[in-house]
Amino acid sequence: QVQLVESGGGLVQAGGSLRLSCAASGRTFSSYTMGWFRQAPGKEREFVAAFSWSGSLTYYANSVKGRFTISRDNAKNTVYLQMRSLKPEDTAVYYCAADYRGTVQAMKITQGHEYWGQGTQVTVSS
């Protein structure tokens, strides 16, 4: 069983930066492919970024490529999402998800992942 807890959300002006963290419980964090998703009010949840459990592969949604960076620290059981050049359209609740030995390609799908966090709100003002 894995529990995921996101943190780091908040209110930031357009053009600013935030770093989200997702802390995982359990002893096998390094065997999980991790992903970030977001859901804006009135919209469906969408994929943001993924980091593989093996090979340090990453994958980004086109909307965040070049602005967001996903990273992980297996010693701390934590995955991060560094967000730069934030835009009002980045406003959403951000969730992390985990799949045991999953692929980054599979992480792009917004449903069916093994574990989800409770989300953290990011609000970007114009």
ChimeraX attribute file (.defattr): number of C-alpha atoms within 10 A of each C-alpha:
attribute: neighborCount
match mode: 1-to-1
recipient: residues
	/A:1	8
	/A:2	18
	/A:3	15
	/A:4	22
	/A:5	18
	/A:6	22
	/A:7	18
	/A:8	14
	/A:9	18
	/A:10	14
	/A:11	13
	/A:12	18
	/A:13	14
	/A:14	17
	/A:15	14
	/A:16	14
	/A:17	16
	/A:18	18
	/A:19	16
	/A:20	23
	/A:21	23
	/A:22	25
	/A:23	21
	/A:24	23
	/A:25	14
	/A:26	11
	/A:27	12
	/A:28	13
	/A:29	25
	/A:30	19
	/A:31	16
	/A:32	21
	/A:33	25
	/A:34	33
	/A:35	30
	/A:36	28
	/A:37	23
	/A:38	23
	/A:39	18
	/A:40	17
	/A:41	9
	/A:42	6
	/A:43	9
	/A:44	10
	/A:45	18
	/A:46	18
	/A:47	24
	/A:48	26
	/A:49	26
	/A:50	31
	/A:51	27
	/A:52	26
	/A:53	23
	/A:54	13
	/A:55	7
	/A:56	11
	/A:57	12
	/A:58	19
	/A:59	19
	/A:60	21
	/A:61	15
	/A:62	11
	/A:63	12
	/A:64	16
	/A:65	12
	/A:66	12
	/A:67	14
	/A:68	20
	/A:69	20
	/A:70	22
	/A:71	18
	/A:72	21
	/A:73	12
	/A:74	16
	/A:75	9
	/A:76	11
	/A:77	17
	/A:78	20
	/A:79	26
	/A:80	23
	/A:81	23
	/A:82	14
	/A:83	19
	/A:84	17
	/A:85	15
	/A:86	23
	/A:87	17
	/A:88	15
	/A:89	13
	/A:90	20
	/A:91	20
	/A:92	21
	/A:93	18
	/A:94	26
	/A:95	27
	/A:96	30
	/A:97	28
	/A:98	27
	/A:99	23
	/A:100	18
	/A:101	15
	/A:102	19
	/A:103	19
	/A:104	21
	/A:105	11
	/A:106	14
	/A:107	26
	/A:108	19
	/A:109	13
	/A:110	17
	/A:111	12
	/A:112	11
	/A:113	16
	/A:114	13
	/A:115	16
	/A:116	21
	/A:117	20
	/A:118	14
	/A:119	22
	/A:120	21
	/A:121	20
	/A:122	22
	/A:123	21
	/A:124	20
	/A:125	16
	/A:126	11
